[in-house]
Amino acid sequence: MAKARIRNHVRVLREEHGLTQTGLAGQCGCTRQTIIMLEQEKYVPSLSLAFAVARAFGVTVEEVFESGEN
Amino acid sequence: MSLARKQALISGSVWLVITVIFAVNFFSIGAEDFASPAGTRARGLAGAIILPGYIINFFILWWSRRGRRAGDLDERDKAIELRASEQTMIVILMVVFLFGIGLYETHLESGTVPVGWLYLLSYGMVALVSLVHPVLSLINDFAGHADG
């Protein structure tokens, strides 16, 4: 079975909400570096962080993250 | 720059200097003479490098956290630390294995190994572990090789 690649819309949503990377990181309880890696899709967050990101945007987790086959 | 990245840079720099000084000190006198009375000063210097290295490293890391709030190491930082620890263990195991096999092959005919090599192995691994771990942390950090 091919490994699922997790894609996200963090950057788009962040810009839509007028948030900085630092501001989003503060709301989610993580570092700015983690937000950067998230936006570059180089980091797959834990469930708790994924929910925190979705909560920061006021959307569901599925609207922020999506799974795609490699 | 994140706190984790800063601390890895600090630790890596401190232990790179210590490791180089330790290696130069050891190889300047050689393994054969290191354990002899002629190597007393070198042994003293080697011991004088490692312990202050830990103290200096601890102080610099403590100083770098001034004004920082708790929780500056997030889940990604912890995942990187865990991954770096696993990789460090593998690297050190390989180094110890190769070092041991190298000593065995080199001294097989003589049947004896200068005890100075054992000193290098023990204290050298202390310095190497402290150097390799922050380097691997930085590699994993920049490459994005850690998932939550």
Backbone of each chain as ProteinMPNN parsed JSONL, in Angstrom:
{"seq_chain_A": "MAKARIRNHVRVLREEHGLTQTGLAGQCGCTRQTIIMLEQEKYVPSLSLAFAVARAFGVTVEEVFESGEN", "coords_chain_A": {"N_chain_A": [[0.858, -1.199, 0.0], [0.587, 2.179, -0.89], [2.32, 4.874, 0.69], [0.545, 7.359, 2.393], [0.538, 10.771, 1.56], [0.508, 13.69, 3.377], [-1.136, 16.569, 2.738], [-1.596, 20.124, 3.029], [-3.43, 23.171, 3.742], [-2.422, 25.267, 5.107], [-0.89, 27.618, 4.773], [-2.381, 29.124, 2.94], [-4.809, 29.47, 4.324], [-3.856, 30.804, 6.546], [-2.982, 33.237, 5.492], [-5.385, 34.171, 4.524], [-6.691, 34.67, 6.895], [-5.196, 36.684, 7.865], [-3.012, 36.242, 9.51], [0.21, 36.094, 11.077], [3.087, 33.976, 10.828], [4.258, 33.679, 13.285], [2.19, 34.536, 14.935], [0.221, 32.59, 14.441], [1.607, 30.358, 15.342], [1.786, 30.932, 18.043], [-0.914, 30.768, 18.778], [-1.359, 28.103, 18.378], [0.334, 26.836, 20.051], [2.92, 26.095, 19.345], [6.169, 26.29, 17.748], [7.401, 28.911, 15.571], [9.003, 27.839, 13.638], [7.958, 25.285, 13.332], [5.493, 25.883, 12.145], [6.408, 26.923, 9.741], [7.578, 24.626, 8.61], [5.308, 23.08, 8.42], [3.804, 24.491, 6.502], [5.444, 24.139, 4.337], [5.012, 21.563, 3.925], [6.699, 19.709, 4.992], [6.486, 18.577, 7.382], [4.536, 16.435, 9.311], [1.91, 16.957, 11.388], [1.05, 16.125, 14.827], [-2.05, 14.706, 16.015], [-3.18, 16.364, 17.95], [-1.944, 18.84, 17.469], [-2.805, 19.271, 14.878], [-5.557, 19.57, 15.267], [-5.445, 21.874, 16.819], [-4.48, 23.738, 14.985], [-6.564, 23.758, 13.125], [-8.577, 24.725, 14.759], [-7.634, 27.261, 15.261], [-8.124, 28.47, 12.84], [-10.804, 28.251, 12.707], [-12.067, 26.191, 11.394], [-12.723, 22.833, 10.165], [-10.618, 19.914, 10.73], [-10.324, 18.461, 8.4], [-10.628, 20.377, 6.478], [-8.285, 21.686, 6.549], [-6.183, 19.837, 6.372], [-5.308, 17.244, 4.109], [-5.269, 13.991, 2.702], [-3.104, 12.372, 0.449], [-2.251, 9.984, -2.054], [1.042, 8.72, -2.631]], "CA_chain_A": [[0.0, 0.0, 0.0], [1.399, 3.386, -0.986], [2.27, 5.716, 1.879], [-0.233, 8.564, 2.144], [1.236, 12.026, 1.801], [-0.424, 14.636, 3.962], [-1.038, 17.924, 2.203], [-2.356, 21.046, 3.872], [-3.723, 24.511, 3.231], [-2.114, 26.144, 6.242], [-0.432, 28.942, 4.337], [-3.505, 29.842, 2.325], [-5.738, 29.852, 5.395], [-3.2, 31.795, 7.407], [-3.007, 34.532, 4.803], [-6.788, 34.608, 4.482], [-7.059, 35.165, 8.218], [-4.314, 37.788, 8.216], [-2.144, 35.856, 10.626], [1.625, 35.849, 10.811], [3.518, 32.635, 11.244], [4.474, 33.75, 14.73], [0.887, 34.603, 15.578], [-0.405, 31.27, 14.353], [2.355, 29.457, 16.223], [1.376, 31.233, 19.411], [-2.258, 30.242, 19.007], [-1.353, 26.635, 18.316], [1.231, 26.289, 21.063], [4.118, 25.503, 18.748], [7.14, 27.305, 17.34], [7.27, 29.436, 14.215], [9.683, 26.886, 12.758], [7.017, 24.204, 13.037], [4.528, 26.408, 11.178], [7.124, 26.997, 8.461], [7.7, 23.263, 8.082], [3.949, 22.653, 8.061], [3.438, 25.131, 5.242], [6.26, 23.541, 3.278], [4.605, 20.152, 3.895], [7.836, 18.894, 5.394], [6.21, 18.072, 8.718], [3.182, 15.956, 9.538], [1.675, 17.244, 12.803], [0.275, 15.176, 15.619], [-3.483, 14.994, 15.997], [-3.472, 17.511, 18.813], [-1.534, 20.058, 16.771], [-3.699, 19.426, 13.724], [-6.808, 20.14, 15.785], [-5.163, 23.243, 17.262], [-4.386, 24.561, 13.779], [-7.926, 23.902, 12.593], [-9.324, 25.575, 15.701], [-7.152, 28.637, 15.065], [-8.756, 28.994, 11.623], [-12.246, 28.12, 12.832], [-12.541, 25.224, 10.401], [-12.482, 21.448, 10.571], [-9.288, 19.391, 10.392], [-10.349, 18.032, 7.0], [-10.505, 21.546, 5.612], [-6.896, 22.147, 6.599], [-5.28, 18.765, 5.95], [-5.878, 16.21, 3.256], [-4.366, 12.883, 2.432], [-2.983, 12.047, -0.95], [-1.383, 8.843, -2.264], [2.313, 9.002, -3.33]], "C_chain_A": [[0.887, 1.239, 0.0], [1.213, 4.235, 0.272], [1.53, 6.999, 1.553], [0.583, 9.797, 2.461], [0.216, 13.027, 2.289], [-0.159, 16.016, 3.389], [-1.86, 18.848, 3.097], [-2.516, 22.4, 3.199], [-3.413, 25.553, 4.292], [-1.743, 27.544, 5.77], [-1.58, 29.771, 3.766], [-4.46, 30.343, 3.402], [-5.14, 30.928, 6.296], [-3.249, 33.192, 6.769], [-4.435, 35.07, 4.706], [-7.222, 35.218, 5.812], [-6.151, 36.287, 8.693], [-3.408, 37.487, 9.403], [-0.69, 35.761, 10.173], [1.955, 34.428, 11.265], [3.714, 32.603, 12.762], [3.139, 33.768, 15.478], [0.174, 33.265, 15.564], [0.285, 30.287, 15.284], [1.945, 29.684, 17.679], [0.0, 30.678, 19.737], [-2.278, 28.728, 19.094], [-0.431, 26.013, 19.358], [2.44, 25.589, 20.477], [5.054, 26.64, 18.334], [6.869, 27.764, 15.904], [7.917, 28.476, 13.216], [8.766, 25.724, 12.378], [5.975, 24.655, 12.02], [5.164, 26.48, 9.795], [7.205, 25.615, 7.813], [6.344, 22.698, 7.681], [3.581, 23.202, 6.689], [4.228, 24.566, 4.069], [5.963, 22.053, 3.108], [5.797, 19.231, 4.164], [7.621, 18.284, 6.771], [4.753, 17.658, 8.814], [2.876, 16.115, 11.021], [0.97, 16.097, 13.5], [-1.192, 15.581, 15.55], [-3.805, 16.257, 16.802], [-3.088, 18.82, 18.138], [-2.42, 20.317, 15.571], [-5.025, 20.05, 14.161], [-6.603, 21.588, 16.228], [-5.086, 24.193, 16.07], [-5.778, 24.804, 13.212], [-8.747, 24.841, 13.468], [-8.922, 27.044, 15.531], [-7.807, 29.282, 13.849], [-10.278, 28.921, 11.698], [-12.847, 27.188, 11.797], [-12.286, 23.813, 10.929], [-11.081, 21.011, 10.131], [-9.222, 19.002, 8.916], [-10.239, 19.203, 6.029], [-9.072, 22.093, 5.593], [-5.95, 21.097, 6.006], [-6.015, 17.78, 5.062], [-4.813, 15.177, 2.939], [-4.334, 12.613, 0.949], [-2.033, 10.886, -1.095], [-0.132, 9.309, -2.975], [2.367, 8.348, -4.684]], "O_chain_A": [[1.824, 1.34, 0.792], [0.123, 4.311, 0.84], [1.836, 7.661, 0.562], [1.241, 9.869, 3.499], [-0.837, 13.193, 1.673], [0.934, 16.561, 3.547], [-2.726, 18.386, 3.839], [-1.832, 22.724, 2.228], [-4.065, 26.595, 4.364], [-2.229, 28.537, 6.31], [-1.726, 30.956, 4.068], [-4.868, 31.504, 3.388], [-5.834, 31.84, 6.746], [-3.523, 34.188, 7.44], [-4.66, 36.277, 4.795], [-8.016, 36.158, 5.85], [-6.316, 36.789, 9.805], [-3.083, 38.372, 10.195], [-0.402, 35.396, 9.034], [1.192, 33.786, 11.987], [3.377, 31.622, 13.426], [2.975, 33.111, 16.506], [-0.41, 32.856, 16.567], [-0.371, 29.477, 15.939], [1.781, 28.733, 18.444], [-0.231, 30.178, 20.838], [-3.105, 28.143, 19.793], [-0.418, 24.793, 19.527], [2.933, 24.61, 21.037], [4.751, 27.813, 18.553], [6.193, 27.081, 15.134], [7.439, 28.32, 12.092], [8.796, 25.242, 11.246], [5.612, 23.889, 11.127], [4.531, 26.139, 8.796], [6.936, 25.458, 6.622], [6.239, 21.932, 6.723], [3.105, 22.468, 5.822], [3.735, 24.521, 2.943], [6.564, 21.372, 2.277], [5.882, 18.125, 3.63], [8.478, 17.556, 7.271], [3.85, 18.414, 8.452], [3.522, 15.468, 11.846], [0.379, 15.222, 12.867], [-1.526, 16.67, 15.082], [-4.599, 17.098, 16.38], [-3.824, 19.802, 18.224], [-2.75, 21.466, 15.279], [-5.545, 20.949, 13.499], [-7.48, 22.43, 16.035], [-5.571, 25.323, 16.14], [-6.124, 25.932, 12.861], [-9.52, 25.655, 12.963], [-9.752, 27.947, 15.642], [-8.022, 30.494, 13.823], [-10.967, 29.474, 10.84], [-13.989, 27.366, 11.372], [-11.707, 23.631, 12.001], [-10.45, 21.643, 9.284], [-8.195, 19.187, 8.262], [-9.806, 19.032, 4.889], [-8.709, 22.872, 4.711], [-5.04, 21.422, 5.243], [-7.204, 17.522, 5.251], [-3.617, 15.47, 2.915], [-5.361, 12.618, 0.27], [-1.076, 10.794, -0.327], [-0.203, 10.192, -3.83], [3.361, 8.484, -5.397]]}, "seq_chain_B": "MSLARKQALISGSVWLVITVIFAVNFFSIGAEDFASPAGTRARGLAGAIILPGYIINFFILWWSRRGRRAGDLDERDKAIELRASEQTMIVILMVVFLFGIGLYETHLESGTVPVGWLYLLSYGMVALVSLVHPVLSLINDFAGHADG", "coords_chain_B": {"N_chain_B": [[15.192, 32.34, 14.937], [14.664, 29.138, 16.253], [14.501, 28.007, 19.69], [15.428, 25.407, 20.105], [17.002, 24.972, 17.841], [18.931, 26.926, 18.183], [20.122, 26.063, 20.571], [21.164, 23.605, 19.74], [23.055, 24.479, 17.899], [24.774, 25.872, 19.588], [25.638, 23.863, 21.409], [26.767, 22.047, 19.574], [28.862, 23.604, 18.547], [30.443, 24.147, 20.813], [31.184, 21.546, 21.606], [32.494, 20.692, 19.328], [34.822, 22.197, 19.335], [35.923, 21.272, 21.745], [36.257, 18.536, 21.167], [38.1, 18.625, 19.077], [40.316, 19.795, 20.361], [40.787, 17.827, 22.272], [41.418, 15.633, 20.616], [43.704, 16.571, 19.248], [45.396, 16.937, 21.423], [45.662, 14.291, 22.286], [46.738, 12.867, 20.04], [49.054, 14.246, 19.657], [50.869, 13.302, 21.402], [50.592, 10.596, 21.218], [49.318, 7.193, 21.308], [50.891, 5.213, 22.452], [52.601, 6.479, 24.275], [50.831, 7.81, 25.846], [49.753, 6.674, 28.168], [51.955, 6.431, 29.699], [54.446, 7.72, 32.075], [55.37, 9.956, 30.727], [53.166, 10.933, 29.555], [51.627, 12.247, 31.411], [50.979, 14.965, 31.664], [49.454, 15.328, 29.361], [47.303, 13.604, 29.856], [46.188, 14.859, 32.049], [45.401, 17.266, 30.869], [43.507, 16.312, 29.079], [41.504, 15.38, 30.799], [40.915, 17.796, 31.946], [39.657, 19.102, 29.948], [37.222, 17.87, 29.243], [35.369, 17.888, 31.488], [35.092, 20.731, 32.143], [34.031, 21.355, 29.694], [31.424, 20.301, 29.742], [30.413, 21.941, 31.767], [30.67, 24.526, 30.68], [29.055, 24.204, 28.407], [26.574, 23.703, 29.624], [26.181, 26.128, 30.973], [26.059, 27.972, 28.847], [23.808, 27.044, 27.495], [21.903, 27.451, 29.473], [22.04, 30.221, 29.681], [21.11, 30.949, 27.169], [18.435, 30.511, 27.407], [17.363, 32.568, 28.806], [14.73, 34.706, 29.676], [13.03, 33.249, 28.131], [9.923, 31.589, 27.662], [8.381, 28.78, 29.298], [7.934, 25.745, 27.481], [8.94, 26.255, 25.005], [10.032, 24.352, 23.485], [8.584, 22.526, 21.15], [6.298, 19.954, 19.881], [7.466, 19.122, 17.529], [10.151, 19.736, 17.892], [10.735, 17.966, 19.951], [10.307, 15.545, 18.636], [12.35, 15.684, 16.797], [14.555, 15.623, 18.516], [14.274, 13.064, 19.569], [14.56, 11.487, 17.273], [17.179, 12.229, 16.555], [18.558, 11.241, 18.757], [18.223, 8.473, 18.429], [19.584, 8.103, 16.015], [22.115, 8.957, 16.78], [22.862, 6.979, 18.582], [23.159, 4.802, 16.845], [25.245, 5.723, 15.195], [27.349, 6.008, 17.059], [27.588, 3.373, 17.943], [28.504, 2.198, 15.589], [30.947, 3.54, 15.291], [32.353, 2.716, 17.591], [32.454, -0.018, 17.074], [33.954, -0.117, 14.649], [36.272, 1.098, 15.548], [37.128, -0.741, 17.491], [37.484, -3.064, 15.937], [39.418, -2.101, 14.248], [41.555, -1.689, 16.006], [41.953, -4.312, 16.761], [42.727, -5.603, 14.346], [45.018, -4.159, 13.79], [46.752, -4.68, 15.886], [46.94, -7.392, 16.026], [49.041, -9.188, 15.471], [50.987, -8.457, 17.332], [49.723, -8.919, 19.704], [49.129, -7.322, 21.856], [47.565, -4.311, 22.991], [48.191, -0.893, 23.03], [47.447, 0.801, 26.013], [46.66, 3.372, 25.941], [44.949, 3.752, 23.781], [42.558, 2.847, 24.745], [41.895, 4.782, 26.52], [41.452, 6.884, 24.765], [39.234, 5.805, 23.456], [37.271, 5.72, 25.49], [36.999, 8.402, 26.679], [36.941, 9.768, 24.318], [34.561, 8.912, 23.124], [32.719, 10.04, 24.83], [32.999, 12.773, 24.239], [32.404, 12.618, 21.521], [29.741, 11.703, 21.368], [28.448, 13.884, 22.526], [28.932, 15.723, 20.584], [27.955, 14.652, 18.162], [25.17, 14.339, 18.552], [23.872, 17.018, 18.693], [24.587, 17.857, 16.104], [23.258, 16.027, 14.438], [20.687, 16.675, 15.244], [20.41, 19.219, 14.129], [20.64, 18.589, 11.409], [18.372, 16.973, 11.01], [16.476, 18.884, 11.661], [16.721, 20.933, 9.692], [16.302, 19.415, 7.413], [13.785, 18.531, 7.736], [13.07, 16.057, 8.752], [11.194, 14.72, 10.609], [8.285, 13.687, 12.178], [5.172, 14.39, 13.783]], "CA_chain_B": [[15.752, 30.996, 15.137], [14.001, 28.482, 17.372], [15.378, 27.715, 20.817], [16.062, 24.099, 19.89], [18.05, 25.119, 16.829], [20.004, 27.703, 18.797], [20.844, 25.23, 21.533], [21.934, 22.612, 18.991], [24.218, 25.179, 17.348], [25.69, 26.167, 20.699], [26.242, 22.603, 21.878], [27.628, 21.522, 18.516], [30.082, 24.423, 18.445], [31.262, 23.924, 22.016], [31.772, 20.201, 21.608], [33.429, 20.574, 18.21], [36.094, 22.733, 19.824], [36.457, 20.351, 22.763], [36.681, 17.296, 20.506], [39.331, 18.907, 18.324], [41.402, 19.97, 21.338], [41.042, 16.507, 22.851], [42.093, 14.803, 19.613], [45.054, 17.12, 19.037], [46.157, 16.643, 22.636], [45.95, 12.861, 22.328], [47.602, 12.425, 18.947], [50.342, 14.943, 19.712], [51.785, 12.479, 22.196], [50.482, 9.227, 20.723], [48.693, 6.226, 22.213], [51.893, 4.426, 23.167], [53.162, 7.264, 25.379], [49.786, 8.525, 26.565], [49.553, 6.101, 29.497], [53.241, 6.404, 30.401], [54.716, 8.946, 32.842], [55.549, 11.067, 29.792], [51.849, 11.429, 29.145], [50.875, 12.732, 32.575], [50.421, 16.285, 31.371], [48.407, 15.157, 28.342], [46.126, 13.018, 30.516], [45.599, 15.921, 32.863], [44.73, 18.202, 29.974], [42.318, 15.647, 28.541], [40.468, 15.437, 31.823], [40.573, 19.199, 32.198], [38.854, 19.597, 28.822], [35.89, 17.277, 29.173], [34.47, 18.38, 32.536], [34.715, 22.13, 31.876], [33.185, 21.392, 28.504], [30.045, 20.126, 30.198], [30.014, 23.12, 32.537], [30.503, 25.634, 29.725], [27.888, 23.898, 27.585], [25.389, 23.889, 30.459], [26.011, 27.556, 31.246], [25.624, 28.65, 27.626], [22.421, 26.644, 27.245], [21.081, 28.14, 30.469], [22.026, 31.645, 29.331], [20.305, 31.115, 25.963], [17.021, 30.389, 27.747], [16.934, 33.718, 29.589], [13.57, 35.38, 29.136], [12.177, 32.346, 27.359], [8.875, 30.978, 28.471], [8.36, 27.317, 29.265], [7.207, 25.213, 26.332], [9.521, 26.7, 23.75], [10.336, 23.151, 22.713], [7.269, 21.968, 20.838], [6.283, 18.536, 19.546], [8.41, 18.869, 16.441], [11.484, 19.74, 18.5], [10.892, 16.707, 20.691], [10.433, 14.477, 17.651], [13.704, 15.802, 16.25], [15.483, 15.153, 19.541], [14.149, 11.61, 19.636], [15.171, 10.92, 16.06], [18.626, 12.46, 16.655], [19.08, 10.31, 19.768], [18.291, 7.145, 17.808], [20.662, 8.116, 15.026], [23.388, 9.077, 17.507], [23.186, 5.655, 19.111], [23.631, 3.978, 15.737], [26.549, 6.247, 14.78], [28.347, 5.683, 18.081], [27.798, 1.915, 17.888], [29.347, 1.921, 14.43], [32.29, 4.052, 15.563], [32.981, 1.824, 18.573], [32.728, -1.274, 16.39], [35.063, 0.075, 13.719], [37.455, 1.379, 16.363], [37.559, -2.001, 18.09], [37.986, -3.942, 14.878], [40.671, -1.508, 13.774], [42.599, -2.009, 16.994], [42.197, -5.76, 16.691], [43.493, -5.915, 13.142], [46.318, -3.492, 13.829], [47.621, -5.258, 16.918], [46.725, -8.837, 16.068], [50.317, -9.923, 15.512], [51.715, -8.17, 18.572], [48.974, -9.517, 20.811], [48.835, -6.336, 22.906], [47.063, -3.019, 22.527], [48.554, 0.192, 23.956], [46.28, 1.142, 26.815], [46.248, 4.734, 25.599], [43.813, 3.702, 22.864], [41.335, 2.661, 25.531], [41.597, 6.106, 27.063], [40.832, 7.62, 23.657], [37.909, 5.24, 23.214], [36.303, 6.085, 26.532], [36.757, 9.848, 26.712], [36.594, 10.217, 22.983], [33.15, 8.666, 22.871], [31.975, 11.052, 25.593], [33.001, 13.998, 23.436], [31.769, 12.38, 20.221], [28.286, 11.669, 21.578], [27.99, 15.25, 22.775], [29.061, 16.456, 19.328], [27.119, 14.062, 17.109], [23.737, 14.546, 18.792], [23.386, 18.305, 18.179], [24.75, 17.923, 14.647], [22.132, 15.29, 13.848], [19.475, 17.46, 15.507], [20.349, 20.281, 13.131], [20.379, 17.98, 10.102], [16.953, 16.6, 10.982], [15.686, 20.112, 11.718], [16.733, 21.604, 8.393], [15.793, 18.538, 6.371], [12.378, 18.246, 7.99], [12.907, 14.613, 8.926], [10.571, 14.356, 11.886], [6.84, 13.866, 12.142], [4.542, 14.351, 15.082]], "C_chain_B": [[15.103, 30.379, 16.367], [15.022, 28.189, 18.47], [16.13, 26.409, 20.605], [17.217, 24.208, 18.896], [19.238, 25.887, 17.412], [20.822, 26.845, 19.75], [21.677, 24.155, 20.837], [23.185, 23.253, 18.4], [25.247, 25.447, 18.434], [26.409, 24.898, 21.149], [27.198, 22.038, 20.837], [28.932, 22.295, 18.409], [31.013, 24.172, 19.621], [31.956, 22.566, 21.943], [32.664, 19.945, 20.404], [34.81, 21.074, 18.642], [36.738, 21.769, 20.82], [36.994, 19.079, 22.123], [37.98, 17.5, 19.753], [40.514, 19.045, 19.287], [41.792, 18.622, 21.936], [41.834, 15.634, 21.879], [43.534, 15.278, 19.375], [45.948, 16.785, 20.226], [46.57, 15.168, 22.665], [46.979, 12.47, 21.275], [48.938, 13.157, 18.923], [51.36, 14.114, 20.504], [51.718, 11.011, 21.775], [49.952, 8.261, 21.766], [49.724, 5.482, 23.055], [52.417, 5.162, 24.396], [52.098, 7.886, 26.267], [49.649, 8.012, 27.994], [50.846, 6.07, 30.314], [53.429, 7.67, 31.224], [54.905, 10.17, 31.948], [54.216, 11.685, 29.374], [51.02, 11.994, 30.276], [50.205, 14.064, 32.286], [49.275, 16.174, 30.367], [47.141, 14.574, 28.964], [45.421, 14.057, 31.368], [44.829, 16.909, 32.016], [43.451, 17.604, 29.414], [41.174, 15.691, 29.546], [40.004, 16.846, 32.085], [39.711, 19.768, 31.089], [37.406, 19.13, 28.92], [34.95, 17.878, 30.22], [34.123, 19.849, 32.344], [33.848, 22.266, 30.639], [31.727, 21.246, 28.858], [29.551, 21.373, 30.929], [29.754, 24.304, 31.611], [29.259, 25.432, 28.887], [26.603, 24.141, 28.368], [25.118, 25.375, 30.692], [25.487, 28.289, 30.011], [24.18, 28.303, 27.305], [21.482, 27.338, 28.225], [20.939, 29.612, 30.104], [21.135, 31.895, 28.112], [18.818, 31.031, 26.248], [16.507, 31.589, 28.53], [15.766, 34.41, 28.912], [12.657, 34.479, 28.335], [11.093, 31.787, 28.259], [8.933, 29.459, 28.32], [7.563, 26.85, 28.054], [7.745, 25.697, 25.015], [9.999, 25.528, 22.903], [9.003, 22.484, 22.426], [7.396, 20.516, 20.392], [7.275, 18.204, 18.446], [9.838, 18.831, 16.978], [11.745, 18.433, 19.243], [11.032, 15.528, 19.741], [11.829, 14.49, 17.028], [14.726, 15.282, 17.244], [15.454, 13.63, 19.63], [14.827, 10.948, 18.448], [16.688, 11.064, 16.105], [19.25, 11.509, 17.675], [19.218, 8.905, 19.186], [19.45, 7.069, 16.818], [22.031, 8.201, 15.69], [23.814, 7.721, 18.054], [23.762, 4.76, 18.01], [25.03, 4.417, 15.301], [27.626, 5.839, 15.779], [28.62, 4.181, 18.106], [28.723, 1.556, 16.731], [30.784, 2.373, 14.675], [33.027, 3.128, 16.524], [33.35, 0.497, 17.917], [33.943, -1.142, 15.482], [36.368, 0.337, 14.458], [38.012, 0.087, 16.942], [38.157, -2.947, 17.076], [39.311, -3.418, 14.338], [41.821, -1.809, 14.713], [42.972, -3.492, 16.925], [43.09, -6.111, 15.503], [44.905, -5.347, 13.204], [47.279, -4.204, 14.773], [47.484, -6.774, 17.03], [48.041, -9.589, 16.224], [51.057, -9.686, 16.822], [51.017, -8.773, 19.789], [48.659, -8.551, 21.94], [48.381, -5.027, 22.268], [47.504, -1.945, 23.509], [47.327, 0.719, 24.682], [45.788, 2.561, 26.526], [45.067, 4.771, 24.656], [42.498, 3.547, 23.615], [40.908, 3.986, 26.166], [40.908, 6.945, 25.988], [39.412, 7.128, 23.405], [36.895, 5.746, 24.24], [35.994, 7.579, 26.516], [36.402, 10.396, 25.338], [35.126, 10.021, 22.666], [32.28, 9.649, 23.648], [31.874, 12.338, 24.776], [32.234, 13.793, 22.14], [30.249, 12.347, 20.332], [27.741, 13.081, 21.73], [28.074, 16.104, 21.52], [28.059, 15.964, 18.287], [25.637, 14.384, 17.309], [23.242, 15.902, 18.323], [23.539, 18.456, 16.671], [23.589, 17.208, 13.952], [20.809, 15.999, 14.103], [19.314, 18.541, 14.452], [20.036, 19.718, 11.745], [18.909, 17.616, 9.98], [16.059, 17.832, 10.967], [15.59, 20.756, 10.335], [16.123, 20.733, 7.285], [14.32, 18.209, 6.561], [12.104, 16.776, 8.192], [12.359, 14.258, 10.297], [9.089, 14.624, 11.776], [6.253, 13.717, 13.536], [3.643, 13.137, 15.267]], "O_chain_B": [[15.003, 31.028, 17.408], [16.228, 28.131, 18.227], [17.324, 26.317, 20.892], [18.275, 23.61, 19.09], [20.395, 25.544, 17.169], [22.052, 26.888, 19.744], [22.774, 23.831, 21.291], [24.255, 22.644, 18.399], [26.446, 25.27, 18.223], [27.636, 24.87, 21.256], [28.301, 21.602, 21.167], [29.992, 21.703, 18.203], [32.221, 24.006, 19.447], [33.157, 22.453, 22.187], [33.516, 19.058, 20.455], [35.83, 20.45, 18.349], [37.934, 21.487, 20.75], [38.065, 18.599, 22.494], [38.863, 16.644, 19.786], [41.582, 18.479, 19.053], [42.975, 18.316, 22.087], [42.8, 14.977, 22.268], [44.46, 14.47, 19.31], [47.105, 16.4, 20.061], [47.7, 14.844, 23.029], [47.976, 11.817, 21.585], [49.862, 12.725, 18.235], [52.567, 14.226, 20.288], [52.683, 10.268, 21.957], [50.115, 8.481, 22.966], [49.475, 5.159, 24.217], [52.652, 4.549, 25.437], [52.414, 8.431, 27.325], [49.453, 8.795, 28.924], [50.826, 5.718, 31.493], [52.645, 8.609, 31.085], [54.63, 11.295, 32.367], [54.164, 12.82, 28.899], [49.817, 12.199, 30.113], [49.036, 14.277, 32.608], [48.251, 16.843, 30.506], [46.033, 15.0, 28.637], [44.192, 14.117, 31.398], [43.74, 17.345, 32.388], [42.436, 18.289, 29.285], [40.033, 15.994, 29.2], [38.839, 17.075, 32.408], [39.091, 20.817, 31.27], [36.479, 19.91, 28.702], [33.855, 18.328, 29.881], [32.941, 20.191, 32.381], [33.028, 23.179, 30.542], [30.881, 21.976, 28.341], [28.416, 21.808, 30.736], [28.745, 24.998, 31.742], [28.489, 26.369, 28.675], [25.652, 24.718, 27.842], [23.975, 25.826, 30.618], [24.587, 29.122, 30.111], [23.41, 29.169, 26.889], [20.39, 27.763, 27.848], [19.853, 30.182, 30.204], [20.479, 32.932, 28.027], [18.01, 31.439, 25.413], [15.329, 31.628, 28.886], [15.807, 34.671, 27.71], [11.595, 34.921, 27.898], [11.306, 31.544, 29.447], [9.466, 28.934, 27.342], [6.608, 27.514, 27.651], [7.072, 25.566, 23.993], [10.333, 25.701, 21.731], [8.362, 21.942, 23.327], [8.464, 19.915, 20.507], [7.858, 17.12, 18.438], [10.639, 17.992, 16.566], [12.837, 17.87, 19.17], [11.8, 14.605, 20.013], [12.413, 13.438, 16.767], [15.662, 14.578, 16.863], [16.498, 12.99, 19.752], [15.569, 9.977, 18.596], [17.41, 10.137, 15.738], [20.362, 11.024, 17.466], [20.217, 8.227, 19.425], [20.199, 6.092, 16.792], [22.993, 7.592, 15.223], [24.99, 7.36, 17.993], [24.74, 4.047, 18.231], [25.899, 3.578, 15.064], [28.697, 5.376, 15.385], [29.766, 3.764, 18.273], [29.613, 0.718, 16.873], [31.729, 1.673, 14.312], [34.19, 2.794, 16.299], [34.424, -0.05, 18.169], [34.858, -1.963, 15.54], [37.432, -0.135, 14.054], [39.219, -0.154, 16.894], [39.199, -3.557, 17.312], [40.212, -4.192, 14.012], [42.924, -2.142, 14.278], [44.141, -3.865, 17.019], [44.082, -6.827, 15.645], [45.861, -5.967, 12.737], [48.472, -4.317, 14.492], [47.88, -7.361, 18.037], [48.137, -10.522, 17.021], [51.681, -10.6, 17.362], [51.662, -9.095, 20.787], [47.981, -8.929, 22.896], [48.772, -4.691, 21.15], [47.228, -2.058, 24.704], [46.31, 1.042, 24.068], [44.646, 2.906, 26.828], [44.262, 5.702, 24.704], [41.459, 4.046, 23.184], [39.72, 4.264, 26.325], [39.917, 7.625, 26.254], [38.501, 7.922, 23.17], [35.79, 6.152, 23.881], [34.838, 7.97, 26.355], [35.655, 11.366, 25.216], [34.51, 10.863, 22.013], [31.217, 10.047, 23.171], [30.795, 12.916, 24.641], [31.499, 14.679, 21.702], [29.55, 12.901, 19.484], [26.715, 13.434, 21.148], [27.365, 17.103, 21.402], [27.399, 16.759, 17.618], [24.929, 14.67, 16.343], [22.249, 15.945, 17.597], [22.719, 19.109, 16.027], [23.012, 17.726, 12.995], [19.903, 15.935, 13.271], [18.217, 18.758, 13.938], [19.255, 20.304, 10.996], [18.272, 17.913, 8.969], [15.004, 17.829, 10.332], [14.498, 21.084, 9.871], [15.511, 21.243, 6.346], [13.678, 17.673, 5.658], [11.027, 16.291, 7.845], [13.019, 13.556, 11.064], [8.685, 15.695, 11.321], [6.793, 12.988, 14.368], [3.039, 12.972, 16.328]]}, "name": "protein", "num_of_chains": 2, "seq": "MAKARIRNHVRVLREEHGLTQTGLAGQCGCTRQTIIMLEQEKYVPSLSLAFAVARAFGVTVEEVFESGENMSLARKQALISGSVWLVITVIFAVNFFSIGAEDFASPAGTRARGLAGAIILPGYIINFFILWWSRRGRRAGDLDERDKAIELRASEQTMIVILMVVFLFGIGLYETHLESGTVPVGWLYLLSYGMVALVSLVHPVLSLINDFAGHADG"}
